[in-house]
Amino acid sequence: MKDGFKAMFMKRETNLMKMKSICKALYIASAVALLAHPAAAEKVLKLGTVGFKGMPIGDAIDQALIPTLEKVSGGKMTIEPHYRKSLCSEQSCGEQANQGLLALWTSSTANFGNFGTALAIFDLPYIFKSIKDADRISSEWLAKKQCEIAAKEAGHVCLTVYSSGGFRQLGNAHGPVHAPADMKGIKWRVTKSPIEYTLVKNWGAVPVPYDWSQLYQGLQTGVVSGQYVATPWQHVAKLHEVAKYFTEIGGSWSGNQLSIDKRQYDALSDQEKGWLHTAAKAFGQKVQELDRAWVEAGEAEIKKSIKEWYVPTEEEMTKWRAGAIDAWLNAKGSFDPETARRVLKEQGMTGFIAQLEKAGAL
């Protein structure tokens, strides 16, 4: 009896030891698993954008904005991106940010105008002479200056300003266009932008509001004969297949911005704000790099199949810029004349400054 009881006792002790060993192993495995996976982010910023992967804005969000924020914050702050209008269009993204439904959003500088005039200076025709000048001046001081104004006036903290497609250029199916006089009487497709309408009208063409999705067919059938669109988008839409004459006049820069709702920004700690600004800077640099490559590639492809890519002389450019003066006059009050003067002066555009001053636009 004693021997039987002793055997049962020993068996129970053995089972208990096995159970302890199993529990210990499970505890160690759980600890290892926790260490192997980073802790969930303490703060997730939802971002709404019309951009998507495969174009500069979407790729820069994916390749620079998101990984930089995760790296500098040690995973404590992350971004949850929503591409291709899956949450909102440009204006409605800003509205949703104000409502606290998302934090970050992107839009054209023109659509930022729904919240204030702080970024209107970027949309002035011929404020920039080249993509290189636009990128340099925006990065060095102009974006910071105007974004500080936006933070006070617009309910949004603008983090960076960048290009999406460079400059608009003229393409047409009618014939060579070297100076504004060559556009006289030609039906030219325009958007709802008052600036674009004014430019095309002042250059002598007949502005025709026309849907983007129908533009290829419109050029093909002669409903309209020309367009003023950023060249990479002309390439994407294959407009060069039907419009064989291009003129590199620049003028309207395709400015875009990345912002965060001000109330949500103010709720961040100083450290979190620093992380966000570091990530936004990396995004701005990356999107500039990708956008330049996108413009160059699009223009190179267009040039392969068209009849003419014309670069106007400086004398001819004086005539093109003259057509922009009314747009500057109409925009008076939405930009600081001294800031605009500084931008132009830094690019050596003294002749254009004189034209604007003579007209009372500066």
BALOBA-1460 file (C-alpha; in Angstrom, 3 decimals):
// residues 362
<rec num="1" residu="m" x="0.000" y="0.000" z="0.000"/>
<rec num="2" residu="k" x="2.820" y="2.286" z="0.912"/>
<rec num="3" residu="d" x="4.648" y="1.406" z="-2.280"/>
<rec num="4" residu="g" x="1.520" y="2.153" z="-4.376"/>
<rec num="5" residu="f" x="0.980" y="5.498" z="-2.685"/>
<rec num="6" residu="k" x="4.625" y="6.399" z="-3.148"/>
<rec num="7" residu="a" x="4.455" y="5.564" z="-6.849"/>
<rec num="8" residu="m" x="1.343" y="7.740" z="-7.292"/>
<rec num="9" residu="f" x="3.037" y="10.612" z="-5.468"/>
<rec num="10" residu="m" x="6.156" y="10.345" z="-7.612"/>
<rec num="11" residu="k" x="4.047" y="10.254" z="-10.771"/>
<rec num="12" residu="r" x="2.161" y="13.387" z="-9.724"/>
<rec num="13" residu="e" x="5.417" y="15.215" z="-8.980"/>
<rec num="14" residu="t" x="6.767" y="14.228" z="-12.362"/>
<rec num="15" residu="n" x="3.613" y="15.575" z="-14.087"/>
<rec num="16" residu="l" x="3.838" y="18.842" z="-12.139"/>
<rec num="17" residu="m" x="7.434" y="19.298" z="-13.177"/>
<rec num="18" residu="k" x="6.479" y="18.667" z="-16.799"/>
<rec num="19" residu="m" x="3.682" y="21.229" z="-16.522"/>
<rec num="20" residu="k" x="6.068" y="23.797" z="-15.050"/>
<rec num="21" residu="s" x="8.530" y="23.171" z="-17.869"/>
<rec num="22" residu="i" x="5.802" y="23.619" z="-20.486"/>
<rec num="23" residu="c" x="4.550" y="26.838" z="-18.881"/>
<rec num="24" residu="k" x="8.087" y="28.174" z="-18.650"/>
<rec num="25" residu="a" x="8.682" y="27.392" z="-22.323"/>
<rec num="26" residu="l" x="5.422" y="29.094" z="-23.292"/>
<rec num="27" residu="y" x="6.334" y="32.171" z="-21.233"/>
<rec num="28" residu="i" x="9.746" y="32.412" z="-22.877"/>
<rec num="29" residu="a" x="8.222" y="31.943" z="-26.342"/>
<rec num="30" residu="s" x="5.683" y="34.682" z="-25.658"/>
<rec num="31" residu="a" x="8.385" y="37.061" z="-24.467"/>
<rec num="32" residu="v" x="10.479" y="36.352" z="-27.548"/>
<rec num="33" residu="a" x="7.443" y="36.927" z="-29.776"/>
<rec num="34" residu="l" x="6.755" y="40.272" z="-28.135"/>
<rec num="35" residu="l" x="10.347" y="41.348" z="-28.603"/>
<rec num="36" residu="a" x="10.345" y="40.183" z="-32.217"/>
<rec num="37" residu="h" x="7.378" y="42.428" z="-33.127"/>
<rec num="38" residu="p" x="7.536" y="46.187" z="-32.540"/>
<rec num="39" residu="a" x="4.936" y="47.703" z="-30.284"/>
<rec num="40" residu="a" x="1.915" y="49.233" z="-31.968"/>
<rec num="41" residu="a" x="2.317" y="52.912" z="-32.825"/>
<rec num="42" residu="e" x="1.150" y="55.308" z="-30.135"/>
<rec num="43" residu="k" x="-0.122" y="57.780" z="-32.741"/>
<rec num="44" residu="v" x="-1.459" y="57.032" z="-36.223"/>
<rec num="45" residu="l" x="-2.010" y="59.925" z="-38.638"/>
<rec num="46" residu="k" x="-4.584" y="59.234" z="-41.325"/>
<rec num="47" residu="l" x="-3.686" y="60.770" z="-44.707"/>
<rec num="48" residu="g" x="-6.066" y="61.447" z="-47.607"/>
<rec num="49" residu="t" x="-4.699" y="62.086" z="-51.104"/>
<rec num="50" residu="v" x="-5.654" y="61.900" z="-54.775"/>
<rec num="51" residu="g" x="-2.096" y="60.683" z="-55.438"/>
<rec num="52" residu="f" x="-1.311" y="57.014" z="-55.926"/>
<rec num="53" residu="k" x="1.668" y="54.693" z="-56.155"/>
<rec num="54" residu="g" x="3.163" y="54.855" z="-59.613"/>
<rec num="55" residu="m" x="3.150" y="58.669" z="-59.733"/>
<rec num="56" residu="p" x="5.523" y="60.995" z="-57.837"/>
<rec num="57" residu="i" x="3.174" y="62.025" z="-54.998"/>
<rec num="58" residu="g" x="2.115" y="58.477" z="-54.117"/>
<rec num="59" residu="d" x="5.627" y="57.075" z="-54.466"/>
<rec num="60" residu="a" x="7.127" y="59.826" z="-52.290"/>
<rec num="61" residu="i" x="4.536" y="59.149" z="-49.575"/>
<rec num="62" residu="d" x="5.380" y="55.446" z="-49.718"/>
<rec num="63" residu="q" x="9.161" y="55.773" z="-50.073"/>
<rec num="64" residu="a" x="9.924" y="58.830" z="-47.916"/>
<rec num="65" residu="l" x="7.086" y="60.224" z="-45.773"/>
<rec num="66" residu="i" x="5.945" y="56.975" z="-44.138"/>
<rec num="67" residu="p" x="9.330" y="55.269" z="-43.549"/>
<rec num="68" residu="t" x="11.016" y="58.484" z="-42.347"/>
<rec num="69" residu="l" x="8.327" y="59.160" z="-39.738"/>
<rec num="70" residu="e" x="8.467" y="55.566" z="-38.503"/>
<rec num="71" residu="k" x="12.273" y="55.717" z="-38.299"/>
<rec num="72" residu="v" x="12.688" y="59.046" z="-36.491"/>
<rec num="73" residu="s" x="9.870" y="58.273" z="-34.046"/>
<rec num="74" residu="g" x="11.057" y="54.729" z="-33.369"/>
<rec num="75" residu="g" x="7.676" y="53.488" z="-34.533"/>
<rec num="76" residu="k" x="5.743" y="55.711" z="-32.112"/>
<rec num="77" residu="m" x="4.145" y="57.691" z="-34.962"/>
<rec num="78" residu="t" x="2.971" y="56.216" z="-38.231"/>
<rec num="79" residu="i" x="0.913" y="57.304" z="-41.232"/>
<rec num="80" residu="e" x="-2.099" y="55.448" z="-42.592"/>
<rec num="81" residu="p" x="-2.309" y="56.460" z="-46.285"/>
<rec num="82" residu="h" x="-5.501" y="56.461" z="-48.341"/>
<rec num="83" residu="y" x="-4.673" y="56.904" z="-52.035"/>
<rec num="84" residu="r" x="-6.635" y="57.624" z="-55.239"/>
<rec num="85" residu="k" x="-9.493" y="59.617" z="-53.679"/>
<rec num="86" residu="s" x="-10.482" y="56.539" z="-51.646"/>
<rec num="87" residu="l" x="-11.384" y="58.859" z="-48.752"/>
<rec num="88" residu="c" x="-11.817" y="62.257" z="-50.359"/>
<rec num="89" residu="s" x="-11.028" y="64.599" z="-53.234"/>
<rec num="90" residu="e" x="-8.655" y="67.527" z="-52.690"/>
<rec num="91" residu="q" x="-11.026" y="70.112" z="-51.217"/>
<rec num="92" residu="s" x="-13.055" y="67.563" z="-49.248"/>
<rec num="93" residu="c" x="-9.816" y="66.137" z="-47.786"/>
<rec num="94" residu="g" x="-9.124" y="69.546" z="-46.247"/>
<rec num="95" residu="e" x="-12.675" y="69.712" z="-44.936"/>
<rec num="96" residu="q" x="-12.415" y="66.219" z="-43.429"/>
<rec num="97" residu="a" x="-9.134" y="67.198" z="-41.761"/>
<rec num="98" residu="n" x="-10.906" y="70.178" z="-40.140"/>
<rec num="99" residu="q" x="-13.589" y="67.775" z="-38.895"/>
<rec num="100" residu="g" x="-10.984" y="65.466" z="-37.361"/>
<rec num="101" residu="l" x="-11.807" y="62.588" z="-39.721"/>
<rec num="102" residu="l" x="-8.220" y="62.557" z="-40.979"/>
<rec num="103" residu="a" x="-5.056" y="64.468" z="-40.124"/>
<rec num="104" residu="l" x="-2.878" y="64.885" z="-43.221"/>
<rec num="105" residu="w" x="-3.952" y="65.756" z="-46.749"/>
<rec num="106" residu="t" x="-2.509" y="66.793" z="-50.099"/>
<rec num="107" residu="s" x="-3.906" y="69.079" z="-52.772"/>
<rec num="108" residu="s" x="-2.922" y="71.523" z="-55.474"/>
<rec num="109" residu="t" x="-2.011" y="74.969" z="-54.167"/>
<rec num="110" residu="a" x="-5.006" y="76.238" z="-56.158"/>
<rec num="111" residu="n" x="-7.438" y="74.005" z="-54.224"/>
<rec num="112" residu="f" x="-5.800" y="75.060" z="-50.951"/>
<rec num="113" residu="g" x="-7.317" y="78.422" z="-51.872"/>
<rec num="114" residu="n" x="-10.639" y="77.169" z="-50.501"/>
<rec num="115" residu="f" x="-9.137" y="77.692" z="-47.018"/>
<rec num="116" residu="g" x="-7.181" y="80.913" z="-47.555"/>
<rec num="117" residu="t" x="-4.881" y="82.828" z="-49.895"/>
<rec num="118" residu="a" x="-1.547" y="81.977" z="-48.247"/>
<rec num="119" residu="l" x="-0.433" y="79.732" z="-51.117"/>
<rec num="120" residu="a" x="-1.929" y="81.831" z="-53.939"/>
<rec num="121" residu="i" x="1.504" y="83.231" z="-54.804"/>
<rec num="122" residu="f" x="2.549" y="79.807" z="-56.148"/>
<rec num="123" residu="d" x="-0.228" y="79.978" z="-58.751"/>
<rec num="124" residu="l" x="0.754" y="83.329" z="-60.244"/>
<rec num="125" residu="p" x="1.730" y="82.783" z="-63.888"/>
<rec num="126" residu="y" x="5.460" y="83.285" z="-64.513"/>
<rec num="127" residu="i" x="6.280" y="83.618" z="-60.816"/>
<rec num="128" residu="f" x="8.890" y="80.936" z="-61.607"/>
<rec num="129" residu="k" x="11.195" y="80.774" z="-64.601"/>
<rec num="130" residu="s" x="12.020" y="77.053" z="-64.463"/>
<rec num="131" residu="i" x="11.367" y="73.871" z="-62.474"/>
<rec num="132" residu="k" x="14.837" y="74.213" z="-60.990"/>
<rec num="133" residu="d" x="14.108" y="77.761" z="-59.797"/>
<rec num="134" residu="a" x="10.697" y="76.744" z="-58.438"/>
<rec num="135" residu="d" x="12.148" y="73.825" z="-56.458"/>
<rec num="136" residu="r" x="15.073" y="75.877" z="-55.148"/>
<rec num="137" residu="i" x="13.143" y="78.955" z="-54.035"/>
<rec num="138" residu="s" x="10.270" y="76.946" z="-52.565"/>
<rec num="139" residu="s" x="12.667" y="74.759" z="-50.577"/>
<rec num="140" residu="e" x="14.972" y="77.547" z="-49.439"/>
<rec num="141" residu="w" x="12.442" y="80.030" z="-48.033"/>
<rec num="142" residu="l" x="9.174" y="80.636" z="-49.866"/>
<rec num="143" residu="a" x="7.275" y="77.532" z="-48.712"/>
<rec num="144" residu="k" x="8.263" y="78.155" z="-45.070"/>
<rec num="145" residu="k" x="7.202" y="81.807" z="-45.249"/>
<rec num="146" residu="q" x="3.832" y="81.109" z="-46.867"/>
<rec num="147" residu="c" x="3.126" y="78.035" z="-44.730"/>
<rec num="148" residu="e" x="3.576" y="80.130" z="-41.590"/>
<rec num="149" residu="i" x="0.905" y="82.484" z="-42.940"/>
<rec num="150" residu="a" x="-1.339" y="79.510" z="-43.749"/>
<rec num="151" residu="a" x="-1.060" y="78.215" z="-40.171"/>
<rec num="152" residu="k" x="-2.455" y="81.508" z="-38.886"/>
<rec num="153" residu="e" x="-5.147" y="82.065" z="-41.512"/>
<rec num="154" residu="a" x="-6.269" y="78.753" z="-43.027"/>
<rec num="155" residu="g" x="-6.799" y="76.309" z="-40.150"/>
<rec num="156" residu="h" x="-4.137" y="74.069" z="-41.682"/>
<rec num="157" residu="v" x="-0.400" y="73.803" z="-41.107"/>
<rec num="158" residu="c" x="1.207" y="73.503" z="-44.515"/>
<rec num="159" residu="l" x="4.271" y="71.249" z="-44.142"/>
<rec num="160" residu="t" x="5.782" y="71.495" z="-47.632"/>
<rec num="161" residu="v" x="5.052" y="72.781" z="-51.149"/>
<rec num="162" residu="y" x="6.158" y="70.840" z="-54.216"/>
<rec num="163" residu="s" x="5.480" y="70.318" z="-57.926"/>
<rec num="164" residu="s" x="3.234" y="67.735" z="-59.570"/>
<rec num="165" residu="g" x="4.062" y="67.782" z="-63.260"/>
<rec num="166" residu="g" x="6.236" y="70.881" z="-63.495"/>
<rec num="167" residu="f" x="4.876" y="73.575" z="-65.815"/>
<rec num="168" residu="r" x="1.941" y="73.626" z="-68.169"/>
<rec num="169" residu="q" x="3.000" y="73.766" z="-71.814"/>
<rec num="170" residu="l" x="1.073" y="74.449" z="-75.013"/>
<rec num="171" residu="g" x="0.234" y="71.569" z="-77.319"/>
<rec num="172" residu="n" x="-1.973" y="71.879" z="-80.402"/>
<rec num="173" residu="a" x="-3.169" y="70.105" z="-83.518"/>
<rec num="174" residu="h" x="-3.453" y="73.267" z="-85.633"/>
<rec num="175" residu="g" x="0.110" y="74.263" z="-86.483"/>
<rec num="176" residu="p" x="3.312" y="75.918" z="-85.194"/>
<rec num="177" residu="v" x="2.845" y="78.431" z="-82.356"/>
<rec num="178" residu="h" x="5.873" y="80.613" z="-81.641"/>
<rec num="179" residu="a" x="4.296" y="83.812" z="-80.316"/>
<rec num="180" residu="p" x="0.823" y="84.680" z="-78.933"/>
<rec num="181" residu="a" x="-0.252" y="86.067" z="-82.311"/>
<rec num="182" residu="d" x="-0.052" y="82.525" z="-83.701"/>
<rec num="183" residu="m" x="-2.928" y="81.456" z="-81.389"/>
<rec num="184" residu="k" x="-5.392" y="84.044" z="-82.687"/>
<rec num="185" residu="g" x="-8.881" y="82.618" z="-83.187"/>
<rec num="186" residu="i" x="-7.907" y="79.013" z="-82.361"/>
<rec num="187" residu="k" x="-10.255" y="77.123" z="-80.006"/>
<rec num="188" residu="w" x="-8.220" y="76.264" z="-76.934"/>
<rec num="189" residu="r" x="-9.356" y="73.911" z="-74.208"/>
<rec num="190" residu="v" x="-9.335" y="75.417" z="-70.681"/>
<rec num="191" residu="t" x="-10.296" y="74.232" z="-67.195"/>
<rec num="192" residu="k" x="-12.465" y="76.211" z="-64.774"/>
<rec num="193" residu="s" x="-9.381" y="78.109" z="-63.579"/>
<rec num="194" residu="p" x="-9.892" y="81.888" z="-63.995"/>
<rec num="195" residu="i" x="-6.110" y="82.289" z="-64.425"/>
<rec num="196" residu="e" x="-5.977" y="79.775" z="-67.274"/>
<rec num="197" residu="y" x="-9.017" y="81.346" z="-68.958"/>
<rec num="198" residu="t" x="-7.430" y="84.814" z="-68.726"/>
<rec num="199" residu="l" x="-4.087" y="83.604" z="-70.097"/>
<rec num="200" residu="v" x="-5.553" y="81.807" z="-73.110"/>
<rec num="201" residu="k" x="-7.878" y="84.714" z="-73.911"/>
<rec num="202" residu="n" x="-5.066" y="87.295" z="-73.628"/>
<rec num="203" residu="w" x="-2.884" y="85.203" z="-75.903"/>
<rec num="204" residu="g" x="-5.549" y="85.564" z="-78.592"/>
<rec num="205" residu="a" x="-7.128" y="82.111" z="-78.598"/>
<rec num="206" residu="v" x="-10.790" y="81.281" z="-77.955"/>
<rec num="207" residu="p" x="-11.078" y="79.662" z="-74.483"/>
<rec num="208" residu="v" x="-13.356" y="76.598" z="-74.521"/>
<rec num="209" residu="p" x="-14.125" y="74.881" z="-71.185"/>
<rec num="210" residu="y" x="-13.800" y="71.196" z="-72.007"/>
<rec num="211" residu="d" x="-13.767" y="67.973" z="-69.990"/>
<rec num="212" residu="w" x="-10.342" y="66.377" z="-69.503"/>
<rec num="213" residu="s" x="-11.611" y="62.852" z="-70.171"/>
<rec num="214" residu="q" x="-12.913" y="63.909" z="-73.613"/>
<rec num="215" residu="l" x="-9.888" y="65.985" z="-74.630"/>
<rec num="216" residu="y" x="-8.178" y="63.369" z="-76.835"/>
<rec num="217" residu="q" x="-11.349" y="62.949" z="-78.888"/>
<rec num="218" residu="g" x="-11.938" y="66.715" z="-78.922"/>
<rec num="219" residu="l" x="-8.493" y="67.328" z="-80.416"/>
<rec num="220" residu="q" x="-8.976" y="64.470" z="-82.848"/>
<rec num="221" residu="t" x="-12.298" y="65.790" z="-84.153"/>
<rec num="222" residu="g" x="-11.379" y="69.489" z="-84.083"/>
<rec num="223" residu="v" x="-13.885" y="70.542" z="-81.416"/>
<rec num="224" residu="v" x="-10.828" y="72.125" z="-79.798"/>
<rec num="225" residu="s" x="-7.363" y="72.477" z="-81.317"/>
<rec num="226" residu="g" x="-5.088" y="73.069" z="-78.337"/>
<rec num="227" residu="q" x="-4.503" y="72.563" z="-74.636"/>
<rec num="228" residu="y" x="-2.395" y="74.041" z="-71.836"/>
<rec num="229" residu="v" x="-1.511" y="71.086" z="-69.620"/>
<rec num="230" residu="a" x="1.559" y="69.886" z="-67.706"/>
<rec num="231" residu="t" x="3.599" y="67.773" z="-70.132"/>
<rec num="232" residu="p" x="3.719" y="64.482" z="-68.179"/>
<rec num="233" residu="w" x="-0.079" y="64.509" z="-68.053"/>
<rec num="234" residu="q" x="-0.205" y="65.226" z="-71.792"/>
<rec num="235" residu="h" x="1.989" y="62.152" z="-72.244"/>
<rec num="236" residu="v" x="-0.137" y="59.995" z="-69.909"/>
<rec num="237" residu="a" x="-3.270" y="60.992" z="-71.872"/>
<rec num="238" residu="k" x="-1.404" y="60.447" z="-75.194"/>
<rec num="239" residu="l" x="-2.426" y="63.887" z="-76.419"/>
<rec num="240" residu="h" x="0.767" y="64.081" z="-78.485"/>
<rec num="241" residu="e" x="-0.742" y="61.453" z="-80.784"/>
<rec num="242" residu="v" x="-3.212" y="64.054" z="-82.073"/>
<rec num="243" residu="a" x="-1.542" y="67.365" z="-81.114"/>
<rec num="244" residu="k" x="1.763" y="67.482" z="-82.986"/>
<rec num="245" residu="y" x="2.945" y="71.030" z="-82.205"/>
<rec num="246" residu="f" x="4.308" y="71.974" z="-78.779"/>
<rec num="247" residu="t" x="5.517" y="75.291" z="-77.375"/>
<rec num="248" residu="e" x="7.569" y="75.491" z="-74.177"/>
<rec num="249" residu="i" x="6.207" y="78.663" z="-72.608"/>
<rec num="250" residu="g" x="5.944" y="77.543" z="-68.961"/>
<rec num="251" residu="g" x="4.001" y="80.060" z="-66.926"/>
<rec num="252" residu="s" x="1.659" y="78.082" z="-64.693"/>
<rec num="253" residu="w" x="3.543" y="75.909" z="-62.199"/>
<rec num="254" residu="s" x="1.731" y="72.791" z="-60.950"/>
<rec num="255" residu="g" x="2.134" y="73.537" z="-57.247"/>
<rec num="256" residu="n" x="0.928" y="71.046" z="-54.611"/>
<rec num="257" residu="q" x="1.038" y="70.967" z="-50.833"/>
<rec num="258" residu="l" x="0.998" y="68.600" z="-47.840"/>
<rec num="259" residu="s" x="-0.834" y="69.873" z="-44.746"/>
<rec num="260" residu="i" x="-2.121" y="68.833" z="-41.328"/>
<rec num="261" residu="d" x="-5.180" y="70.224" z="-39.573"/>
<rec num="262" residu="k" x="-3.974" y="72.932" z="-37.171"/>
<rec num="263" residu="r" x="-5.893" y="71.754" z="-34.103"/>
<rec num="264" residu="q" x="-4.455" y="68.263" z="-34.489"/>
<rec num="265" residu="y" x="-0.997" y="69.726" z="-35.065"/>
<rec num="266" residu="d" x="-1.250" y="71.882" z="-31.925"/>
<rec num="267" residu="a" x="-2.180" y="68.762" z="-29.912"/>
<rec num="268" residu="l" x="1.164" y="67.131" z="-30.801"/>
<rec num="269" residu="s" x="4.118" y="67.397" z="-28.434"/>
<rec num="270" residu="d" x="7.180" y="69.380" z="-29.555"/>
<rec num="271" residu="q" x="8.988" y="66.092" z="-30.139"/>
<rec num="272" residu="e" x="6.146" y="64.743" z="-32.286"/>
<rec num="273" residu="k" x="6.059" y="67.968" z="-34.310"/>
<rec num="274" residu="g" x="9.800" y="67.617" z="-34.892"/>
<rec num="275" residu="w" x="9.335" y="64.049" z="-36.155"/>
<rec num="276" residu="l" x="6.569" y="65.164" z="-38.512"/>
<rec num="277" residu="h" x="8.574" y="68.060" z="-39.955"/>
<rec num="278" residu="t" x="11.571" y="65.781" z="-40.529"/>
<rec num="279" residu="a" x="9.361" y="63.325" z="-42.428"/>
<rec num="280" residu="a" x="7.735" y="66.139" z="-44.438"/>
<rec num="281" residu="k" x="11.162" y="67.460" z="-45.437"/>
<rec num="282" residu="a" x="12.207" y="64.001" z="-46.645"/>
<rec num="283" residu="f" x="8.926" y="63.740" z="-48.564"/>
<rec num="284" residu="g" x="9.454" y="67.147" z="-50.186"/>
<rec num="285" residu="q" x="12.953" y="66.231" z="-51.351"/>
<rec num="286" residu="k" x="11.825" y="62.869" z="-52.691"/>
<rec num="287" residu="v" x="8.792" y="64.193" z="-54.548"/>
<rec num="288" residu="q" x="10.941" y="66.888" z="-56.213"/>
<rec num="289" residu="e" x="13.376" y="64.226" z="-57.409"/>
<rec num="290" residu="l" x="10.634" y="61.924" z="-58.700"/>
<rec num="291" residu="d" x="8.663" y="64.748" z="-60.291"/>
<rec num="292" residu="r" x="11.623" y="66.086" z="-62.272"/>
<rec num="293" residu="a" x="12.307" y="62.602" z="-63.619"/>
<rec num="294" residu="w" x="8.600" y="62.235" z="-64.503"/>
<rec num="295" residu="v" x="8.585" y="65.536" z="-66.422"/>
<rec num="296" residu="e" x="11.800" y="64.721" z="-68.285"/>
<rec num="297" residu="a" x="10.601" y="61.250" z="-69.241"/>
<rec num="298" residu="g" x="7.228" y="62.539" z="-70.446"/>
<rec num="299" residu="e" x="8.760" y="65.303" z="-72.552"/>
<rec num="300" residu="a" x="11.333" y="62.936" z="-74.043"/>
<rec num="301" residu="e" x="8.578" y="60.571" z="-75.163"/>
<rec num="302" residu="i" x="6.456" y="63.409" z="-76.587"/>
<rec num="303" residu="k" x="9.378" y="64.765" z="-78.601"/>
<rec num="304" residu="k" x="9.868" y="61.404" z="-80.321"/>
<rec num="305" residu="s" x="6.586" y="61.572" z="-82.241"/>
<rec num="306" residu="i" x="5.633" y="65.247" z="-82.745"/>
<rec num="307" residu="k" x="6.429" y="67.630" z="-85.586"/>
<rec num="308" residu="e" x="7.771" y="70.519" z="-83.478"/>
<rec num="309" residu="w" x="8.852" y="71.328" z="-79.929"/>
<rec num="310" residu="y" x="9.462" y="75.066" z="-79.984"/>
<rec num="311" residu="v" x="11.374" y="77.061" z="-77.352"/>
<rec num="312" residu="p" x="10.573" y="80.796" z="-77.707"/>
<rec num="313" residu="t" x="13.264" y="83.471" z="-77.774"/>
<rec num="314" residu="e" x="13.509" y="85.909" z="-74.854"/>
<rec num="315" residu="e" x="11.812" y="88.566" z="-77.020"/>
<rec num="316" residu="e" x="8.916" y="86.186" z="-77.689"/>
<rec num="317" residu="m" x="8.751" y="85.264" z="-73.983"/>
<rec num="318" residu="t" x="8.207" y="88.947" z="-73.169"/>
<rec num="319" residu="k" x="5.014" y="88.739" z="-75.254"/>
<rec num="320" residu="w" x="3.898" y="85.519" z="-73.559"/>
<rec num="321" residu="r" x="4.454" y="87.051" z="-70.100"/>
<rec num="322" residu="a" x="2.513" y="90.157" z="-71.120"/>
<rec num="323" residu="g" x="-0.566" y="87.948" z="-71.412"/>
<rec num="324" residu="a" x="-0.216" y="87.081" z="-67.730"/>
<rec num="325" residu="i" x="-0.386" y="90.635" z="-66.405"/>
<rec num="326" residu="d" x="-4.200" y="90.683" z="-66.176"/>
<rec num="327" residu="a" x="-4.061" y="87.507" z="-64.070"/>
<rec num="328" residu="w" x="-1.675" y="89.276" z="-61.660"/>
<rec num="329" residu="l" x="-3.959" y="92.315" z="-61.555"/>
<rec num="330" residu="n" x="-6.959" y="90.088" z="-60.796"/>
<rec num="331" residu="a" x="-5.003" y="88.369" z="-58.004"/>
<rec num="332" residu="k" x="-4.009" y="91.633" z="-56.256"/>
<rec num="333" residu="g" x="-4.675" y="91.390" z="-52.541"/>
<rec num="334" residu="s" x="-4.093" y="87.627" z="-52.446"/>
<rec num="335" residu="f" x="-0.281" y="87.883" z="-52.346"/>
<rec num="336" residu="d" x="2.381" y="90.127" z="-50.841"/>
<rec num="337" residu="p" x="3.933" y="92.267" z="-53.627"/>
<rec num="338" residu="e" x="7.322" y="92.431" z="-51.893"/>
<rec num="339" residu="t" x="7.494" y="88.652" z="-51.577"/>
<rec num="340" residu="a" x="6.618" y="88.268" z="-55.270"/>
<rec num="341" residu="r" x="9.193" y="90.902" z="-56.193"/>
<rec num="342" residu="r" x="11.873" y="89.013" z="-54.232"/>
<rec num="343" residu="v" x="11.013" y="85.732" z="-55.997"/>
<rec num="344" residu="l" x="11.276" y="87.346" z="-59.430"/>
<rec num="345" residu="k" x="14.450" y="89.247" z="-58.563"/>
<rec num="346" residu="e" x="16.196" y="86.072" z="-57.376"/>
<rec num="347" residu="q" x="15.631" y="84.628" z="-60.851"/>
<rec num="348" residu="g" x="16.886" y="87.718" z="-62.679"/>
<rec num="349" residu="m" x="13.399" y="88.480" z="-64.059"/>
<rec num="350" residu="t" x="13.840" y="92.254" z="-63.934"/>
<rec num="351" residu="g" x="12.121" y="92.722" z="-67.293"/>
<rec num="352" residu="f" x="8.945" y="91.036" z="-66.041"/>
<rec num="353" residu="i" x="9.068" y="93.077" z="-62.832"/>
<rec num="354" residu="a" x="9.106" y="96.216" z="-64.999"/>
<rec num="355" residu="q" x="6.106" y="94.952" z="-67.009"/>
<rec num="356" residu="l" x="4.145" y="94.251" z="-63.819"/>
<rec num="357" residu="e" x="5.051" y="97.575" z="-62.224"/>
<rec num="358" residu="k" x="4.045" y="99.490" z="-65.339"/>
<rec num="359" residu="a" x="0.619" y="97.795" z="-65.254"/>
<rec num="360" residu="g" x="0.193" y="98.407" z="-61.533"/>
<rec num="361" residu="a" x="0.257" y="94.704" z="-60.700"/>
<rec num="362" residu="l" x="3.234" y="95.084" z="-58.351"/>
